[in-house]
Amino acid sequence: MTWVDLDGIHDASTVQAIGAAFGLHPLEIEDVLNPSCRPKAEDHGDHVFTIMKMLTPTADDRAYEVEQVSVALGPAWVITFQERPGDPFDAVRQRIRDGKGRIRRHGADYLFHAILDAIVDGWFVILEQTEGSVSDLEAEATGDSPEDLPRRVHARLADILILRRLLWPTREAISALLRTEGRVIHPATKPYLRDLADHVVETLEILDNQRERLTAVLELHLARTSHRLNEVMRLLTVVATLFIPVTFIAGVYGMNFDYMPELHHRHGYPITLLVMATIMLAMVAWLRHRRWI
């Protein structure tokens, strides 16, 4: 059994030579050299060709790099084409060196599954990072809820949608592998591929859950903002309501007609102020009785 792992696809002649040596179709070589292909799986009878998206964490714990990995499986060989050095396959290599587990006892199709499984396991590391971001946004929404929260929520929603677009086609690719009837994937390996398909579905469910939580964060922020606005409007309404009768009295006695007997009353000013204060206190008591304030 042979595993050929090629780091770097910029040397097209080397990629074409390796592909020709193992009988890969020219269109498959073209897909290997095109790093923007959609994840897929193709059964060619004598070999299987798949394209996966590998997510690698960066120095920034909230970011990641996307790399295309093309994996070809033959009767006794596996070829992996990577864009650049660095991958999550060290555990697979160590299992091969140690001769532990099933990887030495099974054929190339089990190694093929182990490589795909390592790629999918790498997704969970990125999902843990996004989970931390979502939890932080939820905590902010239930706390001070800063004004820039909607902008950051929308940015995180955009990241989740990008991840989902990268991972969703992989579900179809694994399903296509389960339907293969060629000679290279044996029936004994199908249960492992079904388990891999379950892991892919789990990643999509995690992304959907995070998207729903972020939507709830946005709704909570908008609800709290609306509630604060309603509180301000209620306070202003109460103040305006209290001053309506006072303003009416002040307007009546501010008309300055000559024949208004109250204008020349000796105690008219304190009596008017007392009436105004009494009316305002009575309205406050009535509003409290109605539980409006």
Residue pairs with C-beta under 8 A, 6 or more apart in sequence:
1 76
1 77
1 78
1 107
1 108
1 111
2 76
2 77
2 78
2 108
3 77
3 78
3 79
3 80
3 96
3 111
4 18
4 22
4 77
4 78
4 79
4 80
5 79
5 80
5 82
5 89
6 14
6 15
6 18
6 79
6 80
6 81
6 82
7 82
7 84
7 85
8 82
8 83
8 84
8 85
9 15
9 32
9 33
9 35
9 81
9 82
9 83
12 33
15 29
15 32
15 33
15 81
16 29
18 79
19 26
19 28
19 29
19 32
19 72
22 47
22 72
22 74
22 77
22 79
23 46
23 47
23 74
24 47
24 49
24 72
24 79
25 44
25 49
28 42
28 49
28 70
28 72
31 37
31 49
31 51
31 70
32 70
32 81
35 67
35 68
35 83
36 68
37 51
37 68
38 51
38 169
39 50
39 51
39 52
39 53
39 166
39 169
39 170
39 172
39 173
40 50
40 51
40 169
40 172
40 173
40 176
41 48
41 49
41 50
41 51
41 173
41 174
41 176
41 177
41 180
42 48
42 49
42 50
42 176
43 176
43 177
43 179
43 180
43 181
43 182
44 182
45 182
45 183
46 74
46 75
46 182
46 183
46 184
47 72
47 73
47 74
47 75
47 182
47 184
48 72
48 73
48 112
48 177
48 180
48 182
48 184
48 185
49 70
49 71
49 72
49 73
50 70
50 71
50 72
50 73
50 116
50 173
50 177
51 68
51 69
51 70
51 71
51 173
52 68
52 69
52 70
52 71
52 116
52 119
52 170
52 173
53 66
53 67
53 68
53 69
53 119
53 166
53 167
53 170
54 66
54 67
54 68
54 69
54 82
54 87
54 88
54 119
54 122
55 64
55 65
55 66
55 67
55 122
55 123
55 125
55 126
55 163
55 166
56 64
56 65
56 67
56 86
56 88
56 122
57 63
57 64
57 125
57 126
57 129
58 64
58 65
61 129
62 129
62 132
62 133
64 126
64 129
66 166
67 82
67 83
67 84
68 83
69 80
69 81
69 82
69 83
69 87
69 119
70 80
70 81
71 78
71 79
71 80
71 81
71 112
71 115
71 116
72 78
72 79
73 108
73 109
73 112
73 184
73 185
74 108
74 184
75 108
75 183
75 184
76 107
76 108
77 108
78 108
78 111
78 112
78 115
80 89
80 115
87 118
88 118
88 119
88 121
88 122
89 115
89 118
91 118
92 103
92 111
92 114
92 115
92 118
95 101
95 103
95 114
96 103
96 104
96 111
102 110
103 110
103 111
103 114
106 188
106 189
107 186
107 189
108 184
109 184
109 185
109 186
109 189
110 189
110 192
112 185
112 189
113 189
113 192
113 193
113 196
116 174
116 196
117 192
117 196
117 199
120 170
120 196
120 199
120 200
120 203
121 199
123 167
123 203
124 203
126 163
127 163
127 203
127 206
127 207
127 210
130 156
130 159
130 160
130 163
130 207
130 210
131 206
131 210
133 156
134 156
134 210
134 213
134 214
134 217
137 149
137 152
137 153
137 156
137 214
137 217
138 213
138 217
140 146
140 149
141 149
141 217
141 220
141 221
141 224
142 220
145 220
145 221
145 224
145 225
149 217
149 221
150 218
150 221
150 222
153 214
153 217
153 218
153 221
154 218
156 214
157 211
157 214
157 215
160 207
160 210
160 211
160 214
161 211
163 207
164 204
164 207
164 208
164 211
167 200
167 203
167 204
167 207
168 204
170 200
171 197
171 200
171 201
171 204
174 193
174 196
174 197
174 200
175 197
177 185
177 193
178 190
178 193
178 194
178 197
185 193
234 292
234 293
238 287
238 292
238 293
241 283
241 287
242 280
242 283
242 284
245 276
245 279
245 280
245 283
246 276
246 279
246 280
249 272
249 275
249 276
249 279
250 276
253 260
253 262
253 263
253 272
256 263
257 263
262 268
262 272
265 271
284 293
287 293
